[in-house]
Amino acid sequence: MQIYALCKGLSMPGPLEQPKFTCRYHHLFRSKIIRAMRFTAYLLLACCLHISAKVSSQTITLNGNNLSMKEVFKEIRYQTGLLVFYDLESIRAEKPVTVTVKNVSVETLLQQVLKDRSLTYTIRNNNIIILEKVTAAITTAETPPPTDIGGFVLAADGSPLPGATIRIKGAQTLVNTDASGHFNIKANTGDILVVSFIGFQTREINALPITNMRIVMEVAVSALDEKVVQAYGITSRRLSTSNITKIEGREINRAPVSNVLAALQGLTPGVVINQTSGVPGAAFKVEIRGRTQVDQYKGANNEPLFLLDGIPLAAGNANINLLSSAISGYSSSGLSPLNSINMADIESIEILKDADATAIYGSRGANGVILITTRRGKAGATRFNIDINTGGSRAKIPQMLSTKQYVAMRNEAFANDNKTKTNANAYDLLVWDTTRDNNLPRQLIGGTASITNAQASMSGGSQLVQFRINGGYYRETSVYPGTFPNSRASGQLSLNTSTADHKFNANFDINYSANKNTSTAADLASYIILPPNQALYDSVGGLVWNEKGISTDNPLAYLYNKYTSNAANFLSNALLSYNLLPGLSIRSSIGYNSITVNEQRLTPKTAQNPNTQDLTGMAQFGNNRFASWIVEPQIQYNRAFNKSKLDILAGATYQSQANKGYSFTVKGYTSDEFLGSFSGIPANAFISPNSIQNEYKYQAFFGRINYNYDDKYIVNLSGRRDGSSRFGPNYRFSNFGAIGAAWLFSSENFMKAFPFMSYGKIRASYGITGNDKIGDYKYLDAYTSYLFYPTYNNQTAFTPSALFKPDLHWEKNLKLEIAVETGFFKDRFLFSAAWYRNRSSDPLVEYPLPDMTGFPTITANLKGVLVENRGIEFIFTSNNIKQKNFDWTTRFNLTLPRNRLLRFDGLDQTSYAQRYQIGRSLNLVYVAKYTGIDPNTGLYTIEDVNKNGTFQGSASTAGGDLQPAFDTDPKYYGGMTNTIRYKRLQLDFLLQFTRQQGVNWMGYLIGGLSPLPAGAMQNLPVDALDTWKHPGDNAKYQKLVTANTGPSNAITGWNAAFFSDLRYSDASFLRLKNISISYNLPGQWTKKVRFSNARIYALAENLLTFSKMKVTDPETGFINRLSPLRTITAGLQVGF
């Protein structure tokens, strides 16, 4: 018998080998005794040698034809430095093998080359021992009793996998690994052990009569078995009873954007994300499965809960600014807190939608939950990664009238009105140069913004300690004249550690970012409607004011009216856990998040009209701080018995959240040199003070029970008792819960008749969640003081501002979902369909009160109100082609939603009577019905519902002419992602689509409180030239007029048409949302410069949009609002 150890690629004689000759009798005697002696020799030899290599973390690349076993083992030793022990005579009898693998673990290679052979392997003390597959050494008449077999279940990087399931194939015996990944099971030698763990491929291993087997698991290939983060734990798509959509970090980082919400658009069914403005730093609005706010502006917030590594973001998705600027130029817009998150740090995002997934979060998860998980370090050699890309962005520029077209348009309007031009009503035609064309859209929003994004990370560690450090810098300028840079510097530190026995584990994360946003005081897109011949610069390059005595401002003055915000976001969390007993563990999560924003808006004298009386500079200051801490102690018990697995979780939440801020204005700066300081100002300079101080306390107890029988029948129960400081003592606590169940019918015996269906699951869930996001102190009496409020004896007086409402209570949301998930042809095609119905009751609103009460509103629950959101969501994934050098994968999602007001007791007696209708959407639009252009007069006409010959701007139910015409809800929406790889070249692109009605370009035609008609002193899109000119004309728009000369209650003309459905049109679109092209450089190139990998790539965002809405972007709608930017970047990523 010869035992060989490969050392540095050469065979080294074993302790039982003679140096000059071999035993010829070995080929003649292969008795059971010799087999036992050989096996014992292997074990003894392995126990005597201790080499410090880490088998699990070693990878190997091998490509060869007809290799002998000895050559394979020699290559393992050469590439990894590991010792390989084997019996020379045993491997000589084996046939050669052909191997082609790249960067796989040593165990994966061994499994491949030893498959279907008479050899197997084991690992002791990081030494590889090759064994012959043998039967029991001694044959007896009776089957030997099972023996203790044990070992460790590990990931490829050597980290343990606690909770992995080990069962004997064909039997009911089943156990789980402990915190160190160790297991013990009673089995016979030669039994097949089936090992499974969420996120990894299931393995089948021959049981060996030893207690330290090492079973290395490979990451799951099927999307069904990938790890999915859920509330307080992990699951997989296959075994989940919930509706959880996972988006990988690599998908998000294909979009060249700074806000993670922009990267999520079109990727997830049931989620609508709208960009409020194209100005960098502006907010996004998120809605999961429809609107629940009865009062859109003064109702309970229906934004989802945002968690970063399990810690709630202190500001959520609320606007964090106090001062107005181009970023926050509209009621729905503001400075987004999510801009502070570095997308390069994101590992995955999970979106939780149904009751089973969200009820354990109680009131915080009423409107869905978005879980953001950051990257962690992995065991292995220290790795460095650098990623740099740069590029530019452009805005969509509406095609407006040239000066020549504008002058013709204005002259036609005067002719139609039979009105004489004067310097007062036509100074744009009579005073200003009518040959000058400034092309305002090009000057104001036609620039190219530059983008630079640089990331550097370092990660690695041992099996006991892993770390990751990342630093990032992002800078983006504006399309406005000038630069107006918006920058973010960020850093992340992640540290995971555990004791040698893996009983105690600790995870620490620290994230910090510093954002600086600069912009103009107003969105310059608002001024592209000014006359195109208005002078902007004088002969020496200065700003023109009051050209030729006409009192006018200069839109370029806003370039000097600057806004700056400095935001610091700090988030830290620690997760500590200890395994008390096998299957029983305790842990606690502790987190803290703070966002501090310092703002400044400067209005220098040079940015104001010189004719302004008492001309001085002005500065506005704002400071806003959000802080939140949370502690969540938990205890978890899991046990496997027979074919069952039981997982029980219990915990508590203690959370405190505060928001403090102030703002004020300083006027009277006589010199712009002092602007922004407190020097050179008069004593009465401080005006318009404002302050915020809110505190929110939250406490809860929660639990979850998950029962799994044979990975076939799964039931999940979750519950939570919430307590909120936003309600009075009698209504402060409430109970929420859910039940979810799943049946994997593809595991049933009858499904063997349908071999093409590889996966099938039916799941359902039902539960109740709550909502308390109405603001703080709303149930209490409140008093306030203000500069212009009445005084008492020349002293500041407090005035009542809110009424006592002791019965204010939780808004509730009942959720029901039924879904089917299927897979075909070994999961090559995956399809799921989910039907949902969410019903919200007792909505929280600030109800308007009559002026005679002395209070504008009162916070209350609307009793007898029920809002329903229902719909169907589809997801289809197809591996169209999967070959060695060519892959093509398609992922498609589609949502068919519907929003309805099912019940509103006494609706006709409320202030909402002219806004809503039972059975219709909350986004119902009450407008007059446009009936076309009168062919004789050339004026717009509307339907006179009440037949009184005049226009009455109230609902038809109240005797007016406004009708419930349509809603702005999307009829359907979705997206399609394609990934195509040819060798080292990869193409990814996302198509986003939606079908909906929206406001068109005519929505901006407002001056003051009345609509300005086409033909007045403002520019128009080229599309507006199709106007009525003569009786009998069939034109798109009415005749041009200079002003609304008719009665304000006329049923013809601009006054009436502005309140009709003429202002709305089809806002559906198909958009090439993003596209990514990348090329991985060949290994022989990167090795020359000592890189482990290198990739060049190009990214694009909003590249193409197809829509019937040609003048404006269908997402923003308004022509005087900056549209989402078109961005293109290119970059290089290297690792070493």
Secondary structure, 3 states (H helix, E strand, C coil): CCEEEEECCEEEECCCCCCCCCCHHHHCCCCHHHHHHHHHHHHHHHHHCCCCCCCCCCEEEEEEEEECHHHHHHHHHHHHCCCEEEEHHHHHCCCCEEEEEEEEEHHHHHHHHCCCCCEEEEEECCEEEEEECCCCCCCCCCCCCCEEEEEEEEECCCCECCCCEEEECCCCCEEECCCCCEEEEEECCCCEEEEECCCECCEEEECCCCCCEEEEECECCCHHHCEEEECCEEEECCCCCCCEEEEEHHHHCCCCCCCHHHHHCCCCCCEEEEECCCCCCECEEEEECCCCCCCCCCECCCCCEEEECCEECCCCCCCCCCCCCCCCCCCCCCECHHHHCCHHHEEEEEEECCHHHHHHHHHHHCCCEEEEEECCCCCEEEEEEEEEEEEEEECCCCCECCHHHHHHHHHHHHHHHCCCCCCCCCHHHHCCCCCCCCCHHHHHHCCCEEEEEEEEEEEEECCCEEEEEEEEEEEECCCCCCCCCEEEEEEEEEEEEECCCCCEEEEEEEEEEEEEEEEECCCHHHHCCCCCCCCCECCCCCECCCHHHCCCCCHHHHHCCEEEEEEEEEEEEEEEEEEEECCEEEEEEEEEEEEEEEEEEEECHHHCCCCCCCCCEEEEEEEEEEEEEEEEEEEEEEEEECCEEEEEEEEEEEEEEEEEEEEEEEEEECCHHHCCCCCCCCCCCEEEEEEEEEEEEEEEEEEEEEEEECCCEEEEEEEEEEEECCCCHHHCEEEEEEEEEEECHHHCHHHHHCCCEEEEEEEEEEEEEEECCCCCCCCCCEEECCCCCCEECCEECCEEEECCCCCCCCEEEEEEEEEEEEEECCCCEEEEEEEEEEEEECCEEEEECCHHHCCCEEEEECCCEEEEEEEEEEEEEEEEEECCCEEEEEEEEEEEEEEEEEEECCHHHCCCCCCCCCCCCCCEEEEECEEEECCCCCCEEECCCCCCCCCCCCEHHHCCCEEEEEECCCCEEEEEEEEEEECCEEEEEEEEEEECEEECHHHHCEECCEECCCCCCCCCEHHHHCECCCCCCCCCECCCCCCCCCCCCCCECHHHHHCEHHHEEECCEEEEEEEEEEEECCHHHHHHCCCCEEEEEEEEEEEEEEECCCCCCCCCCCCCCCCCCEEEEEEEEEEC
